[in-house]
Amino acid sequence: MSLELKINAAIMEAMKAKTEGRLRALRGIKSAIILAKTEKGATGELTEEKEIQLLQKMHKQRKESYDIYVAQNRADLSEKEKEEMDVIEDFLPKQISEDELESAIKSFIAETGASSIKDMGKVMGLANKNLAGKADGQRIGAMVKKLLGV
């Protein structure tokens, strides 16, 4: 089942349950999907990889806004952002744990033969490709730096 179909079903459920926050977040996701499908150069359909990238981008935007609102003591706005982040997370793949991330990065380091920070690009490329949707780029980068001894 495509992300768009899942979102449409979830919108119907949220409308029946009258959960405004969830409905607002789901409509935002649906809007982003429609925009991505109709933008210049788009094929009209999104691959699962593109759907995950779209959701990750939306989640990151909400996280940044949430952090700003918390820093400015705007509880009313930060609650809305947190609520939307939680809804977006429901549709993202489960994030891997730190231990799983570390073992995966170690295997990528061994596979690429990386030995210093100069080889970070090789490891990051392989890690981002294989861990797409399962780990945030910042987490991957921090772990690569830690394991390469920076």
Secondary structure, DSSP 8 states (H G I E B T S, - for coil): --HHHHHHHHHHHHHHHT-HHHHHHHHHHHHHHHHHHHSTT--SS--HHHHHHHHHHHHHHHHHHHHHHHHTT-HHHHHHHHHHHHHHHHHS-----HHHHHHHHHHHHHHHT--SGGGHHHHHHHHHHHSTTTS-HHHHHHHHHHHTT-
